[in-house]
Amino acid sequence: MPTNKPSKNEDEFFAKEDAELLKEQRRRARAAAEEAARHTHLMKCPKDGHDLVQERFHGVTVERCLHCHGIFLDADEVAAVVAHEDVTLLGRVVRDLANALRALRTEPK
């Protein structure tokens, strides 16, 4: 009685095909999970995880935590602060920070 069992080559082919499909599904699931995790941290305080609000001071938008009152600036916001001529201690600190950020951006990877 003949069996309709596929040959060994067919078994190998479909096993490889299934493995590739499974690998791609896992990659997509990982990417979706990473994207979802990124969105859970969007506009959250890096110190305590509470919500951040955007506020504008002298033409510069900064993020502020309503809980710990921390103020957070990204590199472009720091550059905007540095663009104002300010000789106070805070101005010098921000300028030094901007120089450090600029150096990090230009380092070869």
C-alpha positions as a Markdown table, in Angstrom:
| # | Residue | x | y | z |
|---|---|---|---|---|
| 1 | Met | 0.0 | 0.0 | 0.0 |
| 2 | Pro | 1.7 | 3.2 | -1.1 |
| 3 | Thr | 1.8 | 6.2 | 1.2 |
| 4 | Asn | 1.5 | 9.8 | 0.1 |
| 5 | Lys | 4.2 | 10.9 | 2.4 |
| 6 | Pro | 6.4 | 13.7 | 1.0 |
| 7 | Ser | 10.0 | 13.0 | 0.4 |
| 8 | Lys | 12.7 | 13.9 | 2.8 |
| 9 | Asn | 13.7 | 16.9 | 0.7 |
| 10 | Glu | 10.1 | 18.2 | 0.9 |
| 11 | Asp | 10.1 | 17.8 | 4.7 |
| 12 | Glu | 13.4 | 19.8 | 4.9 |
| 13 | Phe | 12.1 | 22.5 | 2.5 |
| 14 | Phe | 8.9 | 23.0 | 4.6 |
| 15 | Ala | 10.8 | 22.8 | 7.9 |
| 16 | Lys | 13.2 | 25.6 | 6.7 |
| 17 | Glu | 10.2 | 27.6 | 5.3 |
| 18 | Asp | 8.4 | 27.3 | 8.6 |
| 19 | Ala | 11.6 | 28.3 | 10.6 |
| 20 | Glu | 12.1 | 31.4 | 8.4 |
| 21 | Leu | 8.4 | 32.4 | 8.8 |
| 22 | Leu | 8.6 | 31.9 | 12.6 |
| 23 | Lys | 11.9 | 33.9 | 12.7 |
| 24 | Glu | 10.2 | 36.8 | 10.8 |
| 25 | Gln | 7.2 | 36.7 | 13.1 |
| 26 | Arg | 9.4 | 36.9 | 16.2 |
| 27 | Arg | 11.3 | 39.8 | 14.7 |
| 28 | Arg | 8.1 | 41.7 | 14.0 |
| 29 | Ala | 6.8 | 40.9 | 17.5 |
| 30 | Arg | 10.0 | 42.2 | 19.1 |
| 31 | Ala | 9.9 | 45.4 | 17.0 |
| 32 | Ala | 6.3 | 46.0 | 18.0 |
| 33 | Ala | 7.1 | 45.4 | 21.6 |
| 34 | Glu | 10.0 | 47.8 | 21.5 |
| 35 | Glu | 7.9 | 50.5 | 19.8 |
| 36 | Ala | 5.1 | 50.0 | 22.5 |
| 37 | Ala | 7.7 | 50.3 | 25.3 |
| 38 | Arg | 9.1 | 53.4 | 23.7 |
| 39 | His | 5.7 | 55.0 | 23.7 |
| 40 | Thr | 5.1 | 54.2 | 27.3 |
| 41 | His | 8.2 | 56.3 | 28.1 |
| 42 | Leu | 7.3 | 59.2 | 25.8 |
| 43 | Met | 6.9 | 62.5 | 27.7 |
| 44 | Lys | 7.7 | 60.7 | 31.0 |
| 45 | Cys | 10.2 | 62.0 | 33.6 |
| 46 | Pro | 13.5 | 60.1 | 33.4 |
| 47 | Lys | 13.9 | 60.6 | 37.2 |
| 48 | Asp | 10.6 | 59.5 | 38.6 |
| 49 | Gly | 8.4 | 58.4 | 35.6 |
| 50 | His | 5.7 | 61.0 | 36.1 |
| 51 | Asp | 4.3 | 63.0 | 33.2 |
| 52 | Leu | 6.2 | 65.8 | 31.6 |
| 53 | Val | 4.6 | 69.0 | 30.3 |
| 54 | Gln | 6.1 | 71.3 | 27.7 |
| 55 | Glu | 6.6 | 74.9 | 28.6 |
| 56 | Arg | 8.0 | 77.8 | 26.7 |
| 57 | Phe | 10.5 | 80.2 | 28.3 |
| 58 | His | 12.1 | 83.0 | 26.3 |
| 59 | Gly | 11.4 | 81.2 | 23.0 |
| 60 | Val | 12.8 | 77.9 | 24.2 |
| 61 | Thr | 10.5 | 74.9 | 24.7 |
| 62 | Val | 11.5 | 72.7 | 27.7 |
| 63 | Glu | 9.9 | 69.7 | 29.3 |
| 64 | Arg | 9.1 | 70.0 | 33.0 |
| 65 | Cys | 8.1 | 67.3 | 35.5 |
| 66 | Leu | 5.0 | 68.2 | 37.5 |
| 67 | His | 6.1 | 65.9 | 40.3 |
| 68 | Cys | 9.9 | 66.5 | 40.9 |
| 69 | His | 10.0 | 69.8 | 39.1 |
| 70 | Gly | 12.9 | 68.7 | 37.0 |
| 71 | Ile | 13.5 | 70.5 | 33.8 |
| 72 | Phe | 14.7 | 68.6 | 30.7 |
| 73 | Leu | 16.2 | 69.9 | 27.5 |
| 74 | Asp | 17.1 | 68.0 | 24.4 |
| 75 | Ala | 20.2 | 69.0 | 22.3 |
| 76 | Asp | 18.3 | 71.4 | 20.1 |
| 77 | Glu | 16.8 | 73.1 | 23.1 |
| 78 | Val | 20.2 | 73.5 | 24.7 |
| 79 | Ala | 21.5 | 75.0 | 21.4 |
| 80 | Ala | 18.6 | 77.5 | 21.5 |
| 81 | Val | 19.6 | 78.5 | 25.1 |
| 82 | Val | 23.2 | 78.8 | 24.1 |
| 83 | Ala | 22.2 | 81.1 | 21.2 |
| 84 | His | 21.2 | 83.7 | 23.8 |
| 85 | Glu | 24.2 | 85.7 | 25.1 |
| 86 | Asp | 24.1 | 84.9 | 28.8 |
| 87 | Val | 27.1 | 85.3 | 31.2 |
| 88 | Thr | 25.4 | 83.9 | 34.3 |
| 89 | Leu | 26.5 | 80.7 | 35.8 |
| 90 | Leu | 23.5 | 78.9 | 34.4 |
| 91 | Gly | 24.4 | 80.3 | 30.9 |
| 92 | Arg | 28.0 | 79.0 | 31.2 |
| 93 | Val | 26.8 | 75.6 | 32.4 |
| 94 | Val | 24.4 | 75.3 | 29.5 |
| 95 | Arg | 27.1 | 76.4 | 27.0 |
| 96 | Asp | 29.5 | 73.8 | 28.4 |
| 97 | Leu | 26.8 | 71.2 | 28.1 |
| 98 | Ala | 26.1 | 72.2 | 24.5 |
| 99 | Asn | 29.8 | 71.9 | 23.7 |
| 100 | Ala | 29.9 | 68.4 | 25.2 |
| 101 | Leu | 26.8 | 67.4 | 23.3 |
| 102 | Arg | 28.2 | 68.8 | 20.0 |
| 103 | Ala | 31.4 | 66.8 | 20.6 |
| 104 | Leu | 29.4 | 63.6 | 21.1 |
| 105 | Arg | 27.5 | 64.2 | 17.9 |
| 106 | Thr | 30.7 | 64.6 | 15.9 |
| 107 | Glu | 32.6 | 61.5 | 17.3 |
| 108 | Pro | 33.0 | 58.7 | 14.8 |
| 109 | Lys | 30.9 | 55.7 | 15.7 |
